Every structure is written in structure tokens, then in C-alpha cells.
């Protein structure tokens, strides 16, 4: 009986083809073969004899990837790199690969290249998301909106300010991502324990040529620099740094998605509902925020992989060991696949979300007198009332008014009328009505905050124009 195929749901359901290509089995083999050829060319250029036609033979077959054949070899060798060396050499008909190299000279650098290219893809998509956050923040810059703390109506804000709040959190993480990319070091060609002994031997004791070889390979990898005193493996704290920054980058979107879910529950907003979409198999009326739920779920997955990365950081034995291998084979690709799926989903939500102006206005009208109680308190203080006495008086009437609204004794919020009759405050109904009218549009400097956020995003968009035009794939 044939065994059921177990798929990677992150790859097949959520991640984009571009991210899958970086982390797929075939993709990794191609990266390894490109790397081997780059090393071989650099060695030849530095004086290592390589017969004519050898490099060309490897290049002709580098895209002939048969994972089943490689796995059959590995079952015999019980060594993944040796199996891939044998496969590539048999295809090319030559044995000139891997000279002076240990397995980690291959796998460490190629895995770092996967991490680096994955971070580059995430960086582009994060700018695409920030551009959309800035667009919505500007669109709703001046729309009065009920702000909530502890999920309870608090003060007047604007919807644009709320969107900018989550966008700014993502922007801060994006700045951290850029720093990681600018400082990310390759392990380089260091040999079995990091001393370059085998490459120096290959170059007849010339350590300068061994270092020059590494610099040539660094250019091939496209990484900004290399570690110098590293051992057999690069520090796993670098994996923690990479997974940590993408988990941080997901936090702003996570807060945004959770808030959209809350807003949808009050019918203030929707993440969008496509033609033909079904919200519930039992309840035809439902339009669930399932994409935002996915964003929050993928963020939880990322935090799980972050815990795995943290478990490996600081756990190295001497110059290195392979106890981390099984963890990294799961944690590294899946963290990037999860983040890619999160960003693809976020971009879809930002492209399709709707705001229901009438419901927003109705909510604001219901709560507005409560939202202005801090302003009323300040006006009373200016009239001579004690701050604590004014606070107590306003609290008494606010609690009574909300109680009457909740029980149906009143249908309109009459808090300001009650406050005008309280001599402790010394404010007339006309004065309080003016507070109400001014307060409807008084959201402090929310507009300026939106402008500042959006201007920062404009700089990023100008520097990377391809991000502005990036369109997410259709999500399931």
C-alpha cells in the first residue's frame, strides 16, 4: 500500500512561489551547485589546476536535479552532502568539486544565503505593506473615531491615526530588518574547525590566497561581510537574530489584524468579502475576518519558531556540532514560509478592507460625551473647581448615564445635560455644548502624527519603487 504524502501546509497553502523557490529542496540543491561552481572558478583563478571543460560540464548539468536519486545515495552514505557531491559529479563526469572544503563550508554558507535572500524578499513586501498603511492613514487622516483602551471607549482619535499607530510599529521593525541585512555576516570558507587549514594546504601554504578565495566567494553570495574567527558553524544566535526580526516585523500587522477583527465585530470595518466567499457553512449571513485570523495565527507560529531559535542560541559545543541540525531544518524554512504567508495575507487585507462611515459616526455620537470627560474636567478646573472634586462629580454622572443607556431608560446620551446642572463644575449647558461641538473634531495632533508616519514611508517607497507595485497572490 502506498504511503500518504504529507505536505508542508505553510509552503503549499500560504507562502508565495518566490519564497518557496528559496527554501525548496530543488532550490537549495541549485544554490549549492552554483556555490560549488563559484568556488571552483575562484580556485582556478587563484592558480589551482582545473582542466579545460570541467567548469562548463558542471554548469551544463547544474539544473538537472533529481531529489529521489540524491536520497537513494544518502541512504547508503548516511551523509547528505556526500550524496549531493556524488550526484553532481556523476552528472558532470568529473570529480573536481569540494576541494579543500568541509561540509559546513557548503551548507552553512548556502543556508545563510537562503536566510539572506528570504530577508530581502520580506523587506520588499514589508515596504509594500507600509505603503498601503500610509495610504489608508492618509485617506482617513481626519475621520473622527472612537479610540478604545482596555477595549472600552476612551477619547476621540481619528481612524487614520489608529492605522498609522500599527504602521509605525511595523516601520520600526523594518528599520531593524534593514540593519540585519546590512550587517549580516557569512561564515565563509573556513574549513573543518575554522582555521582555513585545508584551503591553505591546497594553495601550498599561501594563507593570503585562501583569504582571497573567501572574498571572491563573498561576492558570489552577495552578503555584506564574513565572520573571521568562526568555528565549524556560524553562531546560531544569527538564526535567532533573523527569526527574531521577522517575528517583530509581524507584530504591527498582528495588532492591526486583531483590531480589524474587533472592529468587524462592531460592524465598523471589514477585511473585505470576495464574490463567492462563504463565511460559515451553517450561517449564511456571516462574513468572518478569516484572513485577519490567519495573520494572528501565523504570528503565533512565528513565535513558536522564535522559541526554537532561542533554544539553539548559546548552545554550541566547542567549534560546533550537529545537534541543531534537525531543529534548523524545520525552524528556518518554516519561519520564512510563515512570515511570507503572513505578509501576503496582510497585503490582501490592506487592498480589500472596507470602513463603514455611518456605523463609525453612530458609535462616535453614542460615546462622544463620555470621550470628552477629560476635556470637561480641564474646563471645570479652569473655572475654579478642584481637580479631584471635578473628577468625582463627572464620574458620578457618567456612571449613571451609561447605566441608563444600557438599561434602556434613555435612548440618547444626556451626560452633558446632567453635568450642566451640577454646581460643583460651574459649567453651563451652552459651554458644555461648545465642548461637544469642538470635541467632535478635536483629536489632538493625530493628523500631524499621520503625516509624519506617511512621510517616512514615502522615503522608503521612493528608494524601492518595485515595492509600490507589488501585488499579492490570490490567497486561499
VEXRO-434714 format. One line per field, with one value per residue (C-alpha): residue number from 0; residue in one letter; x, y, z. Coordinates in nm, 3 decimals, decimal comma. Layout:
<sites>
seq: c(NUM|...)
type: c(a|...)
east: c(X|...)
north: c(Y|...)
up: c(Z|...)
</sites>
This chain:
<sites>
seq: c(0|1|2|3|4|5|6|7|8|9|10|11|12|13|14|15|16|17|18|19|20|21|22|23|24|25|26|27|28|29|30|31|32|33|34|35|36|37|38|39|40|41|42|43|44|45|46|47|48|49|50|51|52|53|54|55|56|57|58|59|60|61|62|63|64|65|66|67|68|69|70|71|72|73|74|75|76|77|78|79|80|81|82|83|84|85|86|87|88|89|90|91|92|93|94|95|96|97|98|99|100|101|102|103|104|105|106|107|108|109|110|111|112|113|114|115|116|117|118|119|120|121|122|123|124|125|126|127|128|129|130|131|132|133|134|135|136|137|138|139|140|141|142|143|144|145|146|147|148|149|150|151|152|153|154|155|156|157|158|159|160|161|162|163|164|165|166|167|168|169|170|171|172|173|174|175|176|177|178|179|180|181|182|183|184|185|186|187|188|189|190|191|192|193|194|195|196|197|198|199|200|201|202|203|204|205|206|207|208|209|210|211|212|213|214|215|216|217|218|219|220|221|222|223|224|225|226|227|228|229|230|231|232|233|234|235|236|237|238|239|240|241|242|243|244|245|246|247|248|249|250|251|252|253|254|255|256|257|258|259|260|261|262|263|264|265|266|267|268|269|270|271|272|273|274|275|276|277|278|279|280|281|282|283|284|285|286|287|288|289|290|291|292|293|294|295|296|297|298|299|300|301|302|303|304|305|306|307|308|309|310|311|312|313|314|315|316|317|318|319|320|321|322|323|324|325|326|327|328|329|330|331|332|333|334|335|336|337|338|339|340|341|342|343|344|345|346|347|348|349|350|351|352|353|354|355|356|357|358|359|360|361|362|363|364|365|366|367|368|369|370|371|372|373|374|375|376|377|378|379|380|381|382|383|384|385|386|387|388|389|390|391|392|393|394|395|396|397|398|399|400|401|402|403|404|405|406|407|408|409|410|411|412|413|414|415|416|417|418|419|420|421|422|423|424|425|426|427|428|429|430|431|432|433|434|435|436|437|438|439|440|441|442|443|444|445|446|447|448|449|450|451|452|453|454|455|456|457|458|459|460|461|462|463|464|465|466|467|468|469|470|471|472|473|474|475)
type: c(x|x|x|x|x|x|x|x|x|x|x|x|x|x|x|x|x|x|x|x|x|x|x|x|x|x|x|x|x|x|x|x|x|x|x|x|x|x|x|x|x|x|x|x|x|x|x|x|x|x|x|x|x|x|x|x|x|x|x|x|x|x|x|x|x|x|x|x|x|x|x|x|x|x|x|x|x|x|x|x|x|x|x|x|x|x|x|x|x|x|x|x|x|x|x|x|x|x|x|x|x|x|x|x|x|x|x|x|x|x|x|x|x|x|x|x|x|x|x|x|x|x|x|x|x|x|x|x|x|x|x|x|x|x|x|x|x|x|x|x|x|x|x|x|x|x|x|x|x|x|x|x|x|x|x|x|x|x|x|x|x|x|x|x|x|x|x|x|x|x|x|x|x|x|x|x|x|x|x|x|x|x|x|x|x|x|x|x|x|x|x|x|x|x|x|x|x|x|x|x|x|x|x|x|x|x|x|x|x|x|x|x|x|x|x|x|x|x|x|x|x|x|x|x|x|x|x|x|x|x|x|x|x|x|x|x|x|x|x|x|x|x|x|x|x|x|x|x|x|x|x|x|x|x|x|x|x|x|x|x|x|x|x|x|x|x|x|x|x|x|x|x|x|x|x|x|x|x|x|x|x|x|x|x|x|x|x|x|x|x|x|x|x|x|x|x|x|x|x|x|x|x|x|x|x|x|x|x|x|x|x|x|x|x|x|x|x|x|x|x|x|x|x|x|x|x|x|x|x|x|x|x|x|x|x|x|x|x|x|x|x|x|x|x|x|x|x|x|x|x|x|x|x|x|x|x|x|x|x|x|x|x|x|x|x|x|x|x|x|x|x|x|x|x|x|x|x|x|x|x|x|x|x|x|x|x|x|x|x|x|x|x|x|x|x|x|x|x|x|x|x|x|x|x|x|x|x|x|x|x|x|x|x|x|x|x|x|x|x|x|x|x|x|x|x|x|x|x|x|x|x|x|x|x|x|x|x|x|x|x|x|x|x|x|x|x|x|x|x|x|x|x|x|x|x|x|x|x|x|x|x|x|x|x|x|x|x|x|x|x|x|x|x|x|x|x)
east: c(0,000|0,148|0,215|0,017|0,213|0,247|0,269|0,409|0,096|0,297|0,455|0,154|-0,121|0,031|0,374|0,439|0,621|0,920|0,969|0,907|1,177|1,431|1,356|1,251|1,465|1,539|1,607|1,864|2,042|2,067|2,210|2,465|2,569|2,606|2,819|3,039|3,095|3,178|3,437|3,583|3,612|3,771|4,020|4,111|4,158|4,392|4,609|4,452|4,469|4,126|4,123|3,954|3,584|3,534|3,355|3,142|3,046|2,921|2,734|2,554|2,400|2,354|1,977|1,931|1,802|1,669|1,590|1,491|1,830|2,010|1,805|1,892|2,260|2,209|2,052|2,385|2,625|2,415|2,566|2,358|2,645|2,842|2,532|2,491|2,859|2,840|2,522|2,661|2,997|2,834|2,613|2,911|3,150|3,423|3,545|3,674|3,419|3,464|3,844|3,970|3,615|3,429|3,053|2,997|3,184|2,894|2,587|2,649|2,702|2,417|2,175|2,287|2,225|1,872|1,821|1,960|1,751|1,446|1,503|1,543|1,209|1,043|1,194|1,039|0,698|0,713|0,764|0,468|0,260|0,386|0,291|-0,062|-0,072|0,034|-0,227|-0,510|-0,375|-0,386|-0,729|-0,879|-0,648|-0,929|-1,215|-1,320|-1,318|-1,382|-1,048|-1,057|-0,829|-0,895|-1,141|-1,357|-1,438|-1,176|-1,122|-1,159|-0,890|-0,901|-0,915|-0,604|-0,416|-0,516|-0,389|-0,068|-0,015|0,010|0,203|0,461|0,520|0,591|0,811|1,028|1,073|1,150|1,435|1,568|1,537|1,742|2,011|2,020|2,060|2,337|2,537|2,462|2,794|2,864|3,061|3,286|3,534|3,697|3,736|3,662|3,734|3,754|4,132|4,129|4,390|4,277|4,247|4,590|4,730|4,564|4,736|5,074|5,076|4,962|4,715|4,670|4,524|4,294|4,163|4,132|3,926|3,685|3,650|3,565|3,301|3,160|3,096|2,913|2,696|2,619|2,650|2,800|3,086|3,222|3,296|3,666|3,722|3,428|3,446|3,285|2,940|2,829|2,682|2,321|2,250|2,244|1,946|1,784|1,850|1,688|1,380|1,353|1,340|1,075|0,870|0,900|0,808|0,488|0,383|0,244|0,040|-0,067|-0,203|-0,369|-0,535|-0,664|-0,808|-0,978|-1,137|-1,266|-1,389|-1,566|-1,750|-1,890|-1,958|-1,717|-1,499|-1,447|-1,135|-1,326|-1,551|-1,492|-1,765|-1,850|-1,680|-1,855|-1,823|-1,994|-2,123|-2,414|-2,490|-2,523|-2,513|-2,166|-1,868|-1,586|-1,250|-1,074|-0,774|-0,702|-0,741|-0,481|-0,240|-0,275|-0,235|0,079|0,224|0,176|0,362|0,648|0,673|0,697|0,988|1,146|1,144|1,317|1,581|1,634|1,691|1,985|2,148|2,433|2,419|2,726|2,975|3,335|3,384|3,045|2,821|2,512|2,256|2,099|2,051|1,709|1,575|1,705|1,573|1,225|1,260|1,444|1,243|0,910|0,965|1,026|0,733|0,505|0,620|0,579|0,225|0,150|0,267|0,079|-0,238|-0,175|-0,136|-0,465|-0,644|-0,496|-0,608|-0,963|-1,057|-1,368|-1,466|-1,836|-1,860|-2,220|-2,154|-1,836|-2,037|-2,316|-2,070|-1,897|-2,227|-2,320|-1,993|-1,883|-1,994|-1,802|-1,498|-1,488|-1,493|-1,120|-1,180|-1,481|-1,266|-1,000|-1,264|-1,408|-1,061|-1,009|-1,337|-1,204|-1,317|-1,075|-0,936|-1,034|-1,378|-1,446|-1,329|-1,569|-1,864|-1,812|-1,765|-2,094|-2,294|-2,107|-2,174|-2,541|-2,578|-2,418|-2,631|-2,947|-2,835|-2,764|-3,096|-3,297|-3,414|-3,275|-3,205|-2,970|-2,662|-2,759|-2,439|-2,366|-2,712|-2,653|-2,311|-2,452|-2,686|-2,404|-2,284|-1,955|-1,837|-1,957|-2,018|-2,332|-2,511|-2,401|-2,039|-2,067|-2,236|-1,942|-1,707|-1,914|-1,903|-1,533|-1,454|-1,608|-1,317|-1,057|-0,823|-0,512|-0,232|-0,349|-0,333|0,026|0,118|-0,035|0,163|0,491|0,439|0,336|0,633|0,875|0,708|0,734|1,113|1,114|0,877|1,095|1,405|1,237|0,978|0,919|0,756|0,484|0,372|0,394|0,061|-0,004|-0,104|-0,465|-0,492|-0,696)
north: c(0,000|0,339|0,583|0,904|1,211|1,462|1,815|2,131|2,339|2,660|2,613|2,484|2,697|3,024|3,112|3,268|3,090|3,323|3,222|2,855|2,871|2,989|2,710|2,417|2,105|2,161|2,529|2,451|2,197|2,460|2,714|2,457|2,377|2,745|2,783|2,484|2,619|2,964|2,811|2,605|2,909|3,117|2,840|2,819|3,194|3,174|2,905|2,569|2,346|2,280|2,104|2,274|2,196|2,089|2,404|2,402|2,038|2,120|2,423|2,217|1,981|2,209|2,236|1,859|1,792|1,451|1,454|1,086|0,987|1,202|1,041|0,691|0,784|0,931|0,610|0,445|0,720|0,844|1,180|1,435|1,643|1,340|1,217|1,551|1,564|1,219|1,304|1,626|1,472|1,173|1,404|1,615|1,325|1,491|1,496|1,847|1,977|2,042|2,070|2,184|2,211|2,055|2,000|2,313|2,523|2,434|2,405|2,697|2,947|2,820|2,822|3,174|3,270|3,131|3,336|3,649|3,617|3,537|3,853|4,056|3,929|4,003|4,352|4,431|4,301|4,488|4,814|4,721|4,681|5,007|5,192|5,061|5,151|5,505|5,526|5,430|5,653|5,950|5,854|5,854|6,118|6,340|6,092|6,126|5,787|5,637|5,531|5,243|5,145|4,817|4,776|5,047|5,381|5,633|5,952|6,085|5,984|5,954|5,634|5,744|5,783|5,432|5,287|5,490|5,352|4,996|5,107|5,285|4,969|4,783|5,068|5,041|4,669|4,733|4,960|4,672|4,438|4,676|4,679|4,297|4,291|4,550|4,368|4,000|3,807|3,488|3,208|3,192|2,921|2,830|2,451|2,189|2,393|2,747|2,773|2,751|2,477|2,271|2,569|2,697|2,348|2,342|2,672|2,534|2,726|3,058|3,191|3,509|3,314|3,126|3,459|3,591|3,283|3,365|3,724|3,602|3,372|3,655|3,846|3,542|3,516|3,888|3,912|4,230|4,067|3,746|3,630|3,591|3,384|3,149|2,772|2,491|2,651|3,012|3,123|3,012|3,348|3,470|3,243|3,386|3,738|3,657|3,484|3,749|4,040|3,881|3,797|4,159|4,269|4,064|4,233|4,554|4,354|4,124|4,414|4,558|4,227|4,176|4,527|4,476|4,163|4,367|4,644|4,390|4,262|4,614|4,644|4,938|4,771|4,462|4,297|4,253|3,975|3,841|3,740|3,375|3,371|3,182|3,287|2,990|2,657|2,685|3,059|3,219|3,577|3,553|3,739|3,633|3,808|3,488|3,650|3,859|3,545|3,383|3,673|3,628|3,251|3,276|3,520|3,258|3,009|3,258|3,300|2,922|2,913|3,204|2,988|2,713|2,959|3,085|2,726|2,693|3,029|2,988|2,607|2,542|2,271|2,380|2,456|2,307|2,003|1,892|1,866|2,182|2,030|1,870|2,185|2,419|2,203|2,267|2,609|2,811|2,736|2,725|3,057|3,224|3,046|3,153|3,515|3,521|3,387|3,646|3,931|3,801|3,785|4,128|4,284|4,129|4,268|4,614|4,604|4,490|4,634|4,850|5,113|5,176|5,551|5,555|5,300|5,485|5,809|5,638|5,490|5,824|6,003|5,748|5,777|6,133|6,292|6,022|6,068|6,438|6,397|6,476|6,799|6,884|6,824|7,065|7,331|7,294|7,329|7,650|7,776|7,716|7,363|7,130|6,862|6,567|6,714|6,763|6,408|6,266|6,471|6,373|6,008|6,001|6,137|5,927|5,602|5,697|5,793|5,478|5,271|5,435|5,381|5,016|4,952|5,147|5,423|5,673|5,637|5,934|6,018|6,307|6,327|6,689|6,797|6,627|6,789|7,138|7,100|7,014|7,325|7,157|7,202|7,556|7,493|7,598|7,383|7,626|7,593|7,217|7,216|7,412|7,150|6,886|7,057|7,133|6,793|6,604|6,710|6,763|6,467|6,645|6,622|6,293|6,443|6,552|6,204|6,055|6,298|6,215|5,839|5,869|6,093|5,832|5,566|5,791|5,785|5,404|5,386|5,620|5,412|5,085|5,154|4,783|4,756|5,004|4,791|4,457|4,271|3,981|3,648|3,536|3,374|3,068)
up: c(0,000|-0,098|0,186|0,205|0,103|0,389|0,255|0,414|0,466|0,509|0,168|-0,021|0,130|0,248|0,106|-0,234|-0,519|-0,472|-0,108|-0,185|-0,452|-0,193|0,055|-0,163|-0,184|-0,552|-0,492|-0,224|-0,447|-0,723|-0,479|-0,361|-0,715|-0,804|-0,491|-0,574|-0,925|-0,786|-0,553|-0,837|-1,063|-0,787|-0,710|-1,078|-1,098|-0,797|-0,952|-0,865|-1,177|-1,331|-1,670|-1,963|-1,994|-1,632|-1,515|-1,830|-1,769|-1,420|-1,547|-1,814|-1,557|-1,256|-1,312|-1,353|-1,004|-0,903|-0,532|-0,532|-0,674|-0,415|-0,138|-0,259|-0,233|0,114|0,239|0,160|0,267|0,560|0,476|0,290|0,150|0,029|-0,151|-0,328|-0,422|-0,578|-0,767|-0,916|-1,007|-1,177|-1,380|-1,489|-1,537|-1,328|-0,966|-0,911|-0,659|-0,290|-0,291|0,047|0,173|0,462|0,456|0,659|0,404|0,177|0,397|0,632|0,354|0,138|0,431|0,515|0,153|0,186|0,504|0,341|0,025|0,234|0,439|0,120|-0,010|0,324|0,325|-0,014|0,092|0,421|0,232|0,011|0,328|0,477|0,159|0,198|0,568|0,479|0,203|0,440|0,716|0,481|0,349|0,699|0,846|0,972|1,027|1,396|1,558|1,899|2,048|2,297|2,582|2,762|2,471|2,631|2,468|2,584|2,378|2,027|1,780|1,403|1,206|1,017|1,345|1,452|1,123|1,150|1,501|1,371|1,064|1,277|1,480|1,156|1,036|1,347|1,289|0,923|1,030|1,239|0,940|0,726|0,995|0,999|0,621|0,627|0,894|0,826|0,806|0,612|0,773|0,471|0,366|0,695|0,684|0,946|1,259|1,120|1,061|0,678|0,709|0,408|0,174|0,286|0,220|-0,122|-0,202|-0,089|0,237|0,094|0,353|0,151|-0,140|0,098|0,224|-0,131|-0,219|0,061|-0,057|-0,407|-0,265|-0,054|-0,377|-0,516|-0,207|-0,210|0,168|0,317|0,511|0,661|1,012|1,079|1,395|1,343|1,404|1,209|1,228|1,232|1,568|1,597|1,756|1,394|1,331|1,643|1,509|1,175|1,318|1,589|1,347|1,127|1,436|1,545|1,193|1,221|1,546|1,395|1,142|1,425|1,629|1,319|1,233|1,585|1,586|1,248|1,395|1,688|1,459|1,238|1,544|1,592|1,215|1,191|0,930|0,720|0,586|0,259|0,138|-0,211|-0,452|-0,390|-0,049|0,232|0,594|0,756|0,629|0,874|0,897|0,552|0,685|0,840|0,694|0,922|0,940|0,847|0,678|0,986|1,195|0,969|1,027|1,403|1,373|1,161|1,412|1,683|1,463|1,424|1,799|1,829|1,584|1,769|2,082|1,882|1,756|2,111|2,224|1,983|2,058|2,305|2,288|2,071|2,171|2,113|1,740|1,653|1,644|1,453|1,736|1,595|1,251|1,297|1,463|1,194|0,911|1,047|1,206|0,942|0,627|0,804|0,982|0,647|0,483|0,769|0,753|0,377|0,410|0,677|0,454|0,151|0,362|0,515|0,171|0,059|0,365|0,312|-0,052|0,023|0,364|0,400|0,656|0,726|0,780|0,904|1,177|1,277|1,312|1,507|1,755|1,796|1,865|2,128|2,317|2,243|2,574|2,761|2,538|2,630|3,008|3,038|2,843|3,063|3,370|3,243|3,165|3,516|3,669|3,471|3,620|3,971|4,053|4,232|4,006|4,229|4,305|3,935|3,865|4,124|4,000|3,637|3,732|3,924|3,631|3,370|3,557|3,596|3,230|3,093|3,328|3,197|2,835|2,897|3,067|2,810|3,046|2,796|2,424|2,381|2,581|2,811|3,014|2,928|3,042|3,376|3,412|3,342|3,640|3,881|4,068|4,157|3,797|3,731|3,359|3,173|2,916|2,642|2,746|2,751|2,412|2,273|2,422|2,241|1,903|1,924|2,066|1,774|1,556|1,829|1,819|1,936|1,683|1,536|1,187|1,232|1,353|1,040|0,825|0,999|0,956|0,593|0,506|0,644|0,430|0,124|0,160|0,161|-0,135|-0,338|-0,265|-0,364|-0,638|-0,705|-0,362|-0,455|-0,748|-0,570|-0,588|-0,352|-0,497|-0,458|-0,115|-0,025)
</sites>
